[in-house]
Amino acid sequence: MPIYEYECVDCGERFELRRGMTDKDDEIECPRCGTKKPRRTFSAFGTGASESTVGSPSESCAPGRFT
């Protein structure tokens, strides 16, 4: 099951929930204020590599490979 991030429209609380892809968002309750007004947000995801082991984007792609 994927983990989705939400933000409450009323109080601004940000929280995560593990939900099935077909589960409806109108069933979700804010853990802080209890209202049922969450908004699914976009989130960045991690790759597992640290910044020190990965060079700049131009260094990580072979020249001419993605033309």
Steps between C-alpha positions, in 0.01 A plus 500: 500500500629847419548773759323828423561841653208722599449851629191601697314788335380631841807489726791439260616176668714288266485124544563174317276197457547161341201454272389280216485669161121462489434630854300823508653814650165617644529231770817656648493695825765753603695364800529849655156664464279208395344661192456297186658752264838360397669595177741253343833670437789425270817386667862451409632149526839375608731288290711364783821664373661768709594834351869430559493188281315658210656768282323774315236394247741561214756267659256215555395464133728365233570761228276463197302215652171693534472703181 
